[in-house]
Amino acid sequence: MRASERRHPCRFRLWSAASSTGAEAYSAAMILAEAAGTDGQLDWTILGTDISTRVLDEAMRAIYPCDQLDPVPQDLRARYTMSGRGTKESTGVARIVPELRRRVRFGELNLIDPPYPVSHGLDVIMLRNVLIYFTEAQQQQVIANIVGHLAIGGWFFVGHAESMIVQDHRLAQIAPATFRRKGD
């Protein structure tokens, strides 16, 4: 194969901007790992941020009660979680496998305190079910700041109750809770 025919890796970056205990970030990681299994050129990473260090500690441990994993399809649970064994404390829980934990990192971030120490040109930003806790002015400021980190053509997801909150000229609404960044 000539050098001009080689495929370059596809970089995919996702930010879970209010990640809480990491369930959203790890769910996305499972989907991206599946996609990478189909396309070996896919290089992906996920950043999860939250204001609470307590929930971030839980996210970094990546241990969840098995009942919280019920919505995850069984085949994905089998591939991407390890069941607790042995002690009473470890039964009834599962941990996200190391291969996914290596690609997901977490950090503390207050969304109403820009600038954000987050890369620009991101492919997907998920800001679900947090805008409802801010004042209207804070909502618009957070959205403006977040969208500045999104690549042109990138996807922005909010909670369904937040669809009407999103008012940014750089975004086109594609579906409820789903927006895409327009060209500048």
C-alpha positions in Angstrom: 0.0 0.0 0.0 1.4 3.4 -0.9 1.6 6.1 1.7 -1.1 8.1 -0.1 -3.5 5.2 0.3 -3.0 4.7 4.1 -5.9 5.8 6.2 -5.1 8.3 9.0 -6.6 7.6 12.4 -9.9 9.3 13.1 -9.7 11.3 16.3 -13.0 11.5 18.2 -13.3 13.6 21.4 -16.3 13.7 23.7 -16.9 15.9 26.8 -19.5 14.9 29.4 -19.7 18.4 30.9 -21.8 17.4 34.0 -20.7 13.8 34.3 -21.7 13.2 37.9 -20.6 9.6 38.8 -19.5 8.8 35.3 -22.4 6.7 34.0 -22.9 8.8 30.9 -19.2 8.9 30.1 -18.7 5.1 30.5 -21.9 4.4 28.5 -20.4 6.5 25.7 -17.1 4.7 26.1 -18.8 1.4 25.5 -20.3 2.7 22.3 -17.1 4.2 21.1 -15.2 1.0 22.0 -17.7 -1.0 19.8 -17.2 1.5 16.9 -13.4 1.2 17.3 -13.7 -2.6 17.1 -15.3 -2.2 13.7 -12.9 0.6 12.5 -9.4 0.2 13.9 -8.6 3.7 12.8 -10.9 5.3 15.4 -8.9 6.9 18.2 -11.2 8.2 20.9 -11.1 9.8 24.4 -13.7 11.1 26.8 -13.5 13.8 29.4 -16.0 13.9 32.2 -16.2 17.0 34.4 -18.3 18.0 37.4 -18.2 20.5 40.2 -18.5 17.8 42.9 -15.3 16.0 43.9 -17.4 13.4 45.7 -19.1 12.2 42.5 -15.8 12.5 40.5 -14.2 10.2 43.0 -17.0 7.7 42.4 -16.6 8.1 38.6 -12.8 7.4 38.8 -13.5 4.3 40.9 -15.9 3.1 38.1 -17.7 0.7 40.4 -21.5 0.6 40.1 -24.3 -1.4 41.7 -25.4 -4.1 39.2 -29.0 -2.7 39.2 -27.6 0.6 37.8 -26.3 -1.3 34.9 -29.6 -2.9 34.0 -30.2 -0.4 31.1 -26.9 -1.5 29.5 -27.4 -4.3 27.0 -26.2 -7.6 28.3 -23.5 -8.1 25.6 -22.0 -4.7 26.4 -22.1 -5.5 30.2 -20.3 -8.8 29.5 -17.5 -7.1 27.5 -17.0 -3.9 29.5 -17.7 -4.7 33.1 -16.1 -7.0 35.7 -18.3 -8.5 38.4 -17.4 -8.2 42.1 -16.3 -11.4 43.7 -15.3 -12.6 47.1 -16.2 -10.3 49.9 -19.7 -9.3 50.9 -18.9 -5.7 49.9 -17.9 -6.7 46.4 -20.9 -8.8 45.5 -23.7 -7.0 43.7 -21.4 -4.5 42.1 -19.5 -4.3 38.8 -16.5 -2.3 37.7 -15.8 -0.8 34.3 -12.9 -2.7 32.6 -9.5 -1.1 32.6 -9.4 -0.7 28.8 -12.3 1.8 29.0 -11.1 3.5 32.2 -7.8 4.3 30.5 -9.7 6.3 27.8 -12.0 8.2 30.1 -10.6 10.9 32.4 -12.4 13.0 35.0 -11.7 16.5 36.4 -13.3 19.1 38.5 -14.9 22.0 36.7 -17.4 24.7 37.7 -19.5 25.6 34.6 -20.2 29.1 35.8 -16.5 29.9 36.2 -14.9 30.2 32.7 -12.6 29.9 31.0 -12.8 26.1 30.9 -9.5 24.2 30.8 -10.9 21.9 28.1 -9.8 21.3 24.5 -11.5 23.1 21.6 -12.7 21.3 18.5 -14.6 18.6 20.3 -16.8 16.3 18.3 -19.5 15.8 21.0 -20.5 17.7 24.1 -23.1 16.3 26.5 -24.6 18.8 28.9 -27.6 16.9 30.1 -29.9 17.8 33.0 -27.8 20.6 34.6 -28.9 23.8 32.9 -32.2 23.7 34.8 -30.3 24.5 38.0 -28.9 27.8 36.7 -30.5 31.2 36.3 -31.5 32.3 32.8 -28.4 34.5 32.4 -26.1 31.7 33.7 -27.7 29.2 31.3 -27.0 31.4 28.3 -23.4 32.1 29.4 -22.7 28.4 30.0 -24.1 27.5 26.6 -22.1 30.2 24.9 -18.9 29.0 26.6 -19.5 25.3 26.0 -20.3 25.8 22.3 -17.0 27.6 21.9 -15.3 24.2 22.6 -17.4 22.4 19.9 -16.0 21.7 16.5 -17.9 23.0 13.5 -20.3 20.1 12.7 -19.9 18.8 16.2 -22.9 17.6 18.2 -24.3 19.2 21.4 -26.8 17.2 23.6 -28.9 18.6 26.5 -31.6 17.0 28.6 -35.1 17.0 27.0 -36.4 19.5 29.5 -33.6 21.8 28.4 -34.2 21.9 24.7 -36.0 25.3 24.9 -33.2 26.8 26.9 -30.6 26.5 24.2 -30.5 29.7 22.2 -27.2 30.1 20.4 -26.8 31.4 16.8 -23.9 28.9 16.2 -26.2 25.9 16.7 -28.9 24.3 14.6 -31.5 22.2 16.4 -31.6 18.7 14.7 -34.1 17.0 17.1 -35.3 17.5 20.7 -32.3 17.9 22.9 -29.9 17.5 19.9 -28.0 20.4 18.3 -25.2 20.7 15.7 -22.7 23.4 15.4 -23.0 25.4 12.2 -20.1 26.8 10.2 -19.0 30.2 11.3 
